[in-house]
Amino acid sequence: MRKIVTGLFIITCTVSFVFAGDFVQSGVAPSFITETGDSLFGGDPSGVSRGSLAGTDLDGDGLNEVWVSSYSNGGQVFCFEEAGTDTLAFVWASAEITADYSTPRDVHTGDLDGDGNGEIIFHVGRWTGESNPDAGLHVYEWDGTDNGYGTEAAFRVDFFSALNDSLGESRVEGFSVGDIDGDGQDEILLANNGGSDPYYGTQDGSTPYSEDRFIILSVDGEIGGFGATIVEEYSMAPRDVDKDGVRENALGGGSPQEIIICDTDGDGNLEAACFSWNNLAMFFIEATGPDAYTIGDTTYRKLGISDDWTLGASAADNDGDGKDEVYVTGYYDGSLFVITDSDGDATNLDTTGGPGDWTGNSEIAIIHEFGGGGGFGTSTGAGFTNSGMGGVIHGGTAGVSDINLFELAAGGNPLDSSSWTHSSYALDDATSGWGFKAKAWFPGDADFGVLLPYQAVNDTLESGELDPAGNRVFRLAEYDGSVTVRDITFIMPEDYKLAQNFPNPFNATTRIEYSLPLQNTISLTIYNMLGQEIVKLVDREYQRAGNYSVLWNGKDANGMNVTSGMYIYALKFGNFEKSKQMMLLK
């Protein structure tokens, strides 16, 4: 049955066959929603999810996927697949991460080796005092089957030893995947928030230099094959650009936070818009050819106000001039910023009037000043407007968690705040905000939607819609002339029902009944207690949602009678399996 649920809980199964009520995703601690438990994402209510990605179809089945990262203790990456309007089915989970702190903050998909089989990509950090065997890059590759992404990473890289610029203590707050240099192969762009390490020497003989890096990587070889390696195409330290041990602070503050792909000057060469957490520092790295990059102008460092960047930036050509604009929020200030190009050079930020001048020829402006309260992310898309021009969704403000919609008027100037129409939609009385940067579409509903993952939110909506911890994972904001925010209905493995066979114990025949909450390809198999297959009663058969009944006559696949004893019958659906035991008496 379908049900609205609002928390993900981790349940661990460690045996090949389990008895009534348990599910198995082979080799993985399956994570799914239950009606019991007391924690979200395995025990850290401050974690929840900072990263989500929606609107992909990695397995090519025509159904959009939603990818969600958990960065609490024992973090994982989860995949949900659309199963109807505002409905998602949980279909896959990565192996559980062992890190205490720097678990996945973001997740992306791409094709790093160019073989046509897409991959799920995320990063696990290593932070102060940690000895984390899971640290580094994790890549799961689609195996060609429905939702077949494997139970272990097909490609694993520990950046501590694999990169030219070793990333020791570090975490990746945000990253992007795409073919930025036009060589036909996707790159990984990392905003690495590094620790301090004597690798580059010390400042004044005592303070180690930071390992902060903006890094562009690619994969050489085939994912899952022998000899695949990571290649460092470009690396830039924002506080020590030439990496000579002198922290000239040429590009502003440290703690890289976000890096997104865009084309702000419309020349066909893509850029990486780079944001450092401290002091609103930002700059562009432009790809000039395969494995070739430049940072250009290094004189403009920050916006001239004391603030920190948001958890998520976005880019879109909202004014239709053939050039992307970049949108980002100030985390503490809460203001919404736009960065554009006016001189035809993305790497040169025109600052006529100086920092803090948001008019005239400046390429950076404030669309709206909220005056306090945190900004938690942006998303862009022309479908989120009445005018047909571009729209920007601004994340919540602390203590309010409003969703703010900005629509650009036809012929309007993105740098001119008067060209934007602002509408605010209060979601609830949540005590914290949203982190999001993904678009999502659901079947039967053509409206533009944005997935809103909660970050550390205690939501006080009606109790019937809350999990036992009072926490929520994500909701859907959708524009159909006005903004509506709805809960997602999840279909979970527990919604697949497998009844106890009847009669049990049995002689001669017994009936096995099961029910499916949605259409799926299923198998129903009999095993002995050693896990050896006896017979398949249903063999990978596509069945619609509904109730089913199957008879077993106590014979094996060759039509021979089996002996008395205990047997296991297992219902397999997608990546999951539910099983029960029964007894044959003769």
Phi, psi and omega in degrees: 000152176277149178203149176274126181222156191221022174210146176255131180234148184261126177238128185254128175241129187241008180239160182289322179233133180232161186263190195317132173089355183256152178241152178233130161245105192310125177080359184231142169283100187294139182242123180201171186277135176229172177268002178236169181110167185221021181209158181254132179053039170085013169127001182236095183294346177275353184267288183055233183226128174261335186239140174211155178220131183225160176090005177274164171220073189294324182267003173066029181265006179084004181246127178294146177250156172235126181249131184230134177256143172249124180247022171277181181304134182068043186294161179212173169242136185239148176239129172242151182232140183299139183222024183138174182301124180057028183232132178234142175250131176286124187236343185196151172220142174289170172297148182290140181270144185265355185295150177277332189224303190272058177276177189303127176257344185208159179213141178220166173239158179183190175228088188288329182257000175068025182266003180088351176261111183293159182233154169262130190231129173207168185236141175242130185268172173232120185242180191310124176081356181275143165241090193254110179292344181268359184297143177118200183271134176242127180230119173256136183246139176296133184264007179095354178256168181298118180055030181269095183243004176086165179254350176222152180300134177284340181214126181228133180225125172269112184293344181299325183245343188273335186265155173299319174259090185304127177264098181282257176283116186197164168215153178253108180287318180211151176207169178226158177229130178173165180275080185288329185260004174070026180267007179085007182224134181294142172252161173251127180248116186253134166258093188268114177272098189269161171275192178253134185214142181291008183306321179260019182087190183233154177268125182058027176075005184223315187273117179292151177283152183284152173265019175304131180213145159256120191231139174246124186236157170219170180249131174255120183106180184264129176303131182085349180266177181280129173089008176296136182227161176265139181241129177270103182279327183200143177215137181218128178262112189297336180257357175210075193301316182271002176051047178256011181086001178250117184275083183283350178058035187300327183249023172092208189289173182259198182061071177309133188242321188208146174213124182230155182264136182202175172224087187279338179257359174067023181267003181088347174269122184282154177239158169253114175277120189248131182235125172262143185297319186279127169065028176054038178281136177208156177197174181243139165254125181251134174278126181253358180166179179306122178059024181236129187217154176217149177256349175060228184296127179244016186272334181268121191252316188203176187277352176092005174235155181274114183194181176229146178290166182282180175279344184205123173257166179212165181219144177194154174271080186283335181262003175069026181265009180083005180231135179289146164256151179249132182240138183204152179246154171275128187296311182272318179292324179084356182290153178256123183251153172231138176240125181232175175244133178238345184251006179079008180229107184298325186281350179253111180272113180287115185242037177309126184098344176088166178304137181096351176267106187263015181235186176066231186266004179300142178265003178232128182219162173263120174288317181208136176256113183277335178074061179096164183083136192282145171265133189242012177143161177227156171216146183234153176172137181294337181288351183262033182218160172277327190281342188086349173276184186286156176226153178232131172258125180256136182294179187289166171253143185305132179084349182237314181059038173292154167257124183250124180253129175242125178248130178272127180291147176304129184077006181281161179259121182301334180280347183261112184299334179289346178280353184253136170262131184246128173233138181242138183232113180284129183271309183188192180258035178301149186265002176214189192248198186241146171238119184201156175198025187237146173263152179213140173236144181236147185296148180076008185211107185274000183286147177292133180226150177237128177283133185244093176281138177281141167243109175057051183250130169258102187268135184245037172290177185306143189300332180293345180255009184250148170282168185302335180273354183073025182244156183231147181268297177202161178226176183242122171261130186225143181250119175227041188108328169217167183269127172241146180237124185230154172285151175272135171271123181258140168252120187246164179306327181293344178282348170277118186258131175236111184279159172293134180301154180219131355284164177209119358298164182222160174227129179084288182223156174215153182254134177243124180246145177210162179223145181246131179283341177205167180297143181194162172269122188232159172228143174236116191232142175259133177235154167276179186287353174269001181084011179275134182291132177261309181196148172260117177279326173227125187243097177046059182255132177282122182230146178280166176301141180150188182257140184225153180220133182228139176262138170243129185263014178075020179248154178273189184294341179265005180081012180267141177295136177268164182281164175298151177148186179272142178224161177245133169243135188230132175260116180255129179220116184060232180270007186239161180214136174238140186221157174219166178250155177214167183234129174258126178239131178239000000 
